[in-house]
Amino acid sequence: MGVVDDLGRLTGVISCTDLISNIDPKQAIETQKISSLFSTTKIPTTEHDAKTIDVIKQMQLEGHDSLLVEKKEKPVGILTTKDFVRLISEHSDFDKPISAYMSKPLININEDDSVKEALGFVQQNQFKRVIVLDTFGKAKGMLSKQTLITTVYNQWLASIREHQEDLSKLNKTLQDRLVKYEMLATTDYLTQVYNRSKFEDIVAMEISRSSRYKTGTFSLIFFDIDHFKEINDTHGHAKGDEVLKELADFVDMKIRKTDVLARWGGEEFMILLPHTDLEHALKAAEKVRSSLGNSKLCGLKITASFGVATHIKNEKFEHMLERLDEALYKAKNAGRNKIAVAMH
């Protein structure tokens, strides 16, 4: 995901892994009290003077694995299934009051303690459960370690889900801007065709493909508007810009969908013709040249000179470009509005 400022400008990026790994649930719950997070489980209780056998029967009938022992409504101890097993192994007297066998002193936490403190408490003491007392010292409920951790992380995940819509909007904004930046980086701002940098990348891929798969060669057409300086001098640069834009649209309509048109610089343009030999490249150049000569752009008669070259096996683009330059120069010297073939 991208991070943008108030003006929508990209200031950085962050991955989902970065986001999650830097969210500490303990920080989010540091000041939250137990009472505000969830309702604790109601604790089954018994009086401290109740017979042990009656307490055990109560646990069995009600299906509890622990039971709180109280004296005058204040917790004083706890009996768990672990204690029950111990009593059997020691052949204890089950007619004695439960206060004789309960686990004590009773360790508890207050409902005003933070969740972070509660987590630390159960982890430090290795408790599976802990009694929660209210502000009056009465038992409010029992909290298991598993419930506490599950609740904390569920709240953490819920917080992330709440912001999912915001994250989705942010991601959409980034995607839109990446498309825009990609266009700015690869497209000529005036004519809206590929710029020189992008065209060089495409030619490099075509050279690599042609060499690797031997699927045939490709050709390039290099053309330049004749007497373009006179258009600027006579009609102004704004008119010249209009001519360049209309020319790009005009040529794009005359070439194949698989061909690639780019503005090379100034009034110079390039066309890449994949899987095209010299004969068919010359026909394509002539189609553009003649169509342009029989038309008007922005109300002006426009012509162009063309250089055509077909890629030679293992030839680098720099050498091919030199041949195209020579061919275009030859077409200009021949009187302009001409097509010249690049020599090997």
C-alpha positions as CSV (number, residue, x, y, z in Angstrom):
1,M,0.0,0.0,0.0
2,G,1.1,3.6,-0.6
3,V,1.1,6.4,1.8
4,V,0.0,9.8,0.4
5,D,-0.1,13.2,2.0
6,D,-3.0,15.6,2.1
7,L,-2.4,16.7,-1.5
8,G,-2.4,13.1,-2.7
9,R,1.4,13.0,-3.3
10,L,3.1,9.6,-2.7
11,T,5.4,9.8,0.3
12,G,6.2,6.2,0.9
13,V,5.0,2.6,0.8
14,I,4.1,0.0,3.5
15,S,3.3,-3.6,3.2
16,C,0.6,-5.5,5.1
17,T,3.3,-7.4,6.9
18,D,4.9,-4.2,8.0
19,L,1.6,-2.9,9.2
20,I,0.6,-6.0,11.2
21,S,4.1,-6.6,12.6
22,N,4.2,-3.1,14.0
23,I,0.8,-3.3,15.8
24,D,1.4,-4.4,19.3
25,P,-1.9,-5.6,20.9
26,K,-0.4,-4.7,24.4
27,Q,-0.1,-1.1,23.4
28,A,-3.7,-1.0,22.2
29,I,-5.0,-2.4,25.5
30,E,-2.5,-0.8,27.9
31,T,-5.1,1.6,29.3
32,Q,-8.2,-0.5,28.8
33,K,-9.8,-2.0,31.8
34,I,-11.1,-5.5,32.0
35,S,-14.6,-4.3,32.8
36,S,-14.7,-2.3,29.6
37,L,-13.6,-5.2,27.4
38,F,-16.0,-8.0,28.2
39,S,-18.3,-9.5,30.8
40,T,-16.5,-12.0,32.9
41,T,-17.9,-15.5,33.3
42,K,-20.3,-16.0,36.2
43,I,-18.6,-18.0,39.0
44,P,-20.3,-20.9,40.8
45,T,-19.9,-20.4,44.5
46,T,-20.3,-22.2,47.8
47,E,-20.0,-21.3,51.5
48,H,-16.8,-22.0,53.3
49,D,-18.5,-24.3,55.9
50,A,-20.3,-26.5,53.3
51,K,-19.3,-30.2,53.4
52,T,-16.7,-31.2,50.9
53,I,-18.8,-34.0,49.5
54,D,-21.7,-31.6,48.9
55,V,-19.4,-29.2,47.0
56,I,-18.0,-32.0,44.8
57,K,-21.6,-33.2,44.0
58,Q,-22.5,-29.6,43.1
59,M,-19.5,-29.4,40.7
60,Q,-20.5,-32.7,39.1
61,L,-24.2,-31.8,38.7
62,E,-23.6,-28.3,37.4
63,G,-20.6,-29.4,35.2
64,H,-18.1,-26.9,36.6
65,D,-14.3,-27.5,36.7
66,S,-13.9,-25.0,39.5
67,L,-15.9,-23.5,42.3
68,L,-15.3,-20.3,44.4
69,V,-15.5,-20.6,48.2
70,E,-17.0,-17.5,49.9
71,K,-17.3,-16.3,53.5
72,K,-19.9,-13.6,54.1
73,E,-20.0,-12.9,50.3
74,K,-16.2,-12.4,50.2
75,P,-14.0,-15.0,48.3
76,V,-11.6,-16.8,50.5
77,G,-10.6,-19.8,48.3
78,I,-11.2,-22.0,45.3
79,L,-11.7,-25.7,44.6
80,T,-10.7,-27.0,41.1
81,T,-10.8,-30.5,39.5
82,K,-7.1,-30.6,40.2
83,D,-7.9,-30.3,44.0
84,F,-10.6,-32.9,43.6
85,V,-8.1,-35.4,42.2
86,R,-5.7,-34.6,45.0
87,L,-8.3,-35.2,47.7
88,I,-9.1,-38.7,46.3
89,S,-5.4,-39.7,46.1
90,E,-5.0,-38.6,49.7
91,H,-8.1,-40.4,50.9
92,S,-9.4,-37.2,52.5
93,D,-12.4,-36.9,54.7
94,F,-15.2,-35.6,52.5
95,D,-17.4,-34.8,55.5
96,K,-15.1,-31.9,56.5
97,P,-16.0,-28.4,55.4
98,I,-14.6,-27.3,52.1
99,S,-12.4,-24.7,53.8
100,A,-10.2,-27.5,54.9
101,Y,-9.2,-28.4,51.4
102,M,-9.7,-25.3,49.2
103,S,-6.7,-23.7,47.6
104,K,-5.8,-20.5,49.4
105,P,-4.9,-17.7,49.8
106,L,-7.0,-16.7,46.8
107,I,-5.1,-14.7,44.3
108,N,-7.2,-12.4,42.2
109,I,-7.2,-9.2,40.1
110,N,-9.4,-6.2,40.2
111,E,-11.9,-5.2,37.5
112,D,-10.2,-1.8,37.2
113,D,-6.9,-3.5,36.2
114,S,-5.9,-3.0,32.6
115,V,-6.0,-5.9,30.2
116,K,-2.2,-5.6,29.8
117,E,-1.9,-6.1,33.6
118,A,-4.2,-9.1,33.5
119,L,-2.3,-10.7,30.7
120,G,1.0,-10.2,32.5
121,F,-0.5,-11.5,35.7
122,V,-1.8,-14.9,34.3
123,Q,1.4,-15.4,32.3
124,Q,3.7,-14.6,35.2
125,N,1.9,-16.9,37.6
126,Q,1.1,-19.5,34.9
127,F,-2.6,-19.5,35.9
128,K,-5.2,-21.0,33.7
129,R,-7.9,-18.8,35.3
130,V,-8.1,-15.9,37.7
131,I,-10.9,-14.4,39.9
132,V,-12.0,-10.9,39.1
133,L,-13.1,-8.7,42.1
134,D,-15.2,-5.6,41.9
135,T,-14.4,-2.4,43.8
136,F,-16.1,-3.7,46.9
137,G,-14.0,-6.9,47.0
138,K,-16.8,-9.2,45.9
139,A,-16.3,-11.8,43.2
140,K,-17.5,-10.4,39.9
141,G,-16.4,-13.3,37.6
142,M,-13.8,-15.7,36.6
143,L,-11.4,-15.1,33.7
144,S,-9.5,-17.8,31.9
145,K,-6.2,-17.1,30.2
146,Q,-7.5,-18.5,27.0
147,T,-10.5,-16.2,27.1
148,L,-8.4,-13.2,27.9
149,I,-5.9,-13.8,25.0
150,T,-8.7,-14.6,22.6
151,T,-10.7,-11.5,23.5
152,V,-7.6,-9.3,23.2
153,Y,-6.7,-10.6,19.7
154,N,-10.3,-10.6,18.5
155,Q,-10.5,-6.9,19.5
156,W,-7.2,-6.3,17.7
157,L,-8.5,-7.9,14.5
158,A,-11.8,-6.1,14.7
159,S,-9.9,-2.8,14.9
160,I,-8.1,-3.8,11.7
161,R,-11.4,-4.7,10.0
162,E,-12.8,-1.4,11.0
163,H,-10.1,0.4,9.1
164,Q,-10.3,-2.0,6.1
165,E,-12.5,0.4,4.2
166,D,-10.0,3.2,4.7
167,L,-7.2,0.9,3.6
168,S,-9.1,-0.1,0.5
169,K,-9.7,3.6,-0.4
170,L,-6.0,4.3,0.2
171,N,-5.0,1.4,-2.0
172,K,-7.4,2.5,-4.7
173,T,-5.9,6.0,-4.6
174,L,-2.4,4.6,-4.9
175,Q,-3.4,2.4,-7.9
176,D,-4.9,5.4,-9.6
177,R,-1.8,7.4,-9.0
178,L,0.5,4.6,-10.1
179,V,-1.4,4.5,-13.4
180,K,-1.0,8.2,-13.7
181,Y,2.7,8.1,-12.8
182,E,3.3,5.3,-15.2
183,M,1.7,7.3,-18.0
184,L,3.8,10.3,-17.1
185,A,6.9,8.2,-17.1
186,T,6.2,6.5,-20.4
187,T,4.0,8.9,-22.4
188,D,4.9,12.1,-24.3
189,Y,3.0,14.9,-22.6
190,L,2.0,16.6,-25.8
191,T,1.1,13.9,-28.3
192,Q,0.1,11.2,-25.8
193,V,2.1,8.5,-27.6
194,Y,5.1,6.7,-26.1
195,N,8.1,8.8,-25.3
196,R,11.7,8.0,-26.3
197,S,12.6,6.2,-23.1
198,K,9.7,3.9,-23.3
199,F,10.2,3.2,-27.0
200,E,13.9,2.3,-26.3
201,D,12.7,-0.3,-23.7
202,I,10.2,-1.7,-26.2
203,V,12.9,-2.0,-28.9
204,A,15.2,-3.7,-26.5
205,M,12.6,-6.3,-25.7
206,E,11.9,-6.8,-29.4
207,I,15.6,-7.4,-30.1
208,S,15.8,-9.9,-27.2
209,R,12.7,-11.7,-28.5
210,S,13.9,-11.8,-32.0
211,S,17.3,-13.2,-30.9
212,R,15.9,-15.7,-28.5
213,Y,12.9,-17.2,-30.3
214,K,14.1,-16.6,-33.9
215,T,10.5,-15.6,-34.8
216,G,11.5,-13.3,-37.6
217,T,12.9,-9.8,-37.7
218,F,11.4,-6.4,-37.1
219,S,11.7,-3.0,-38.7
220,L,11.8,0.6,-37.7
221,I,10.5,3.7,-39.4
222,F,12.1,7.0,-38.5
223,F,10.4,10.1,-39.8
224,D,10.7,13.9,-39.5
225,I,8.3,16.7,-40.4
226,D,9.6,18.7,-43.2
227,H,10.2,22.5,-42.6
228,F,8.7,22.3,-39.1
229,K,10.7,25.4,-38.0
230,E,8.9,27.4,-40.6
231,I,5.6,26.4,-39.1
232,N,6.7,27.6,-35.7
233,D,8.2,30.8,-37.1
234,T,5.1,31.6,-39.3
235,H,2.2,30.4,-37.2
236,G,3.7,30.3,-33.7
237,H,4.7,27.5,-31.4
238,A,1.1,26.8,-30.2
239,K,0.2,26.0,-33.8
240,G,3.3,23.8,-34.1
241,D,2.1,21.9,-31.0
242,E,-1.3,21.4,-32.6
243,V,0.4,20.0,-35.7
244,L,2.4,17.5,-33.6
245,K,-0.7,16.3,-31.8
246,E,-2.7,15.9,-35.0
247,L,0.2,14.2,-36.7
248,A,0.5,11.6,-33.9
249,D,-3.3,10.9,-34.2
250,F,-3.1,10.7,-38.0
251,V,-0.2,8.3,-38.1
252,D,-1.6,6.1,-35.3
253,M,-4.7,5.6,-37.5
254,K,-2.5,4.5,-40.5
255,I,-0.4,1.8,-38.8
256,R,-1.4,-1.6,-37.4
257,K,-2.5,-2.2,-33.9
258,T,0.6,-4.2,-33.2
259,D,2.9,-1.4,-34.4
260,V,4.2,1.1,-31.8
261,L,4.4,4.8,-32.4
262,A,6.6,7.1,-30.3
263,R,7.7,10.7,-30.3
264,W,11.5,10.6,-30.6
265,G,12.0,14.2,-29.9
266,G,11.0,17.6,-31.3
267,E,9.3,16.9,-34.7
268,E,10.9,13.4,-35.0
269,F,8.8,10.2,-34.6
270,M,9.6,6.4,-34.6
271,I,7.4,3.4,-35.5
272,L,8.3,-0.1,-34.5
273,L,6.9,-2.8,-36.8
274,P,7.1,-6.3,-35.2
275,H,7.6,-9.3,-37.5
276,T,8.0,-7.1,-40.5
277,D,10.7,-7.4,-43.2
278,L,12.1,-4.5,-45.3
279,E,9.6,-4.9,-48.1
280,H,6.5,-4.6,-45.9
281,A,8.2,-1.9,-43.8
282,L,8.6,0.2,-47.0
283,K,5.0,-0.3,-47.9
284,A,4.0,0.9,-44.4
285,A,6.2,4.0,-44.7
286,E,4.8,4.8,-48.1
287,K,1.2,4.5,-46.8
288,V,1.9,7.1,-44.1
289,R,3.9,9.3,-46.4
290,S,1.3,9.4,-49.2
291,S,-1.7,9.7,-46.9
292,L,0.0,12.6,-45.1
293,G,0.9,14.3,-48.4
294,N,-2.8,14.1,-49.5
295,S,-4.1,15.6,-46.3
296,K,-4.0,18.7,-44.2
297,L,-3.2,19.0,-40.5
298,C,-4.6,22.0,-38.7
299,G,-5.4,23.5,-42.1
300,L,-1.8,23.2,-43.2
301,K,-0.1,21.1,-45.9
302,I,2.4,18.8,-44.1
303,T,4.9,16.4,-45.5
304,A,7.6,14.3,-43.8
305,S,10.8,12.5,-44.7
306,F,11.3,8.8,-43.8
307,G,14.2,6.5,-43.0
308,V,13.5,2.7,-42.9
309,A,15.7,0.0,-41.5
310,T,15.2,-3.7,-40.8
311,H,17.0,-5.3,-37.9
312,I,20.1,-7.3,-38.7
313,K,20.7,-10.5,-36.6
314,N,22.6,-9.7,-33.4
315,E,22.6,-5.9,-34.2
316,K,22.5,-3.5,-31.3
317,F,20.0,-0.7,-31.3
318,E,22.7,1.9,-31.3
319,H,24.0,0.7,-34.7
320,M,20.4,0.4,-36.1
321,L,19.8,4.0,-35.0
322,E,22.9,5.2,-36.8
323,R,21.6,3.5,-40.0
324,L,18.2,5.1,-39.6
325,D,19.8,8.6,-39.1
326,E,21.8,8.1,-42.3
327,A,18.7,7.0,-44.2
328,L,16.6,10.0,-42.9
329,Y,19.4,12.4,-43.9
330,K,19.5,10.8,-47.3
331,A,15.7,11.4,-47.7
332,K,16.1,15.0,-46.6
333,N,18.9,15.6,-49.1
334,A,16.8,14.0,-51.9
335,G,14.3,16.8,-51.6
336,R,12.2,15.8,-48.6
337,N,8.9,14.0,-48.6
338,K,10.9,10.9,-49.5
339,I,11.7,7.5,-48.2
340,A,15.2,6.2,-47.9
341,V,16.4,2.7,-46.9
342,A,19.1,2.3,-44.3
343,M,22.2,0.6,-45.6
344,H,23.7,-2.4,-43.8
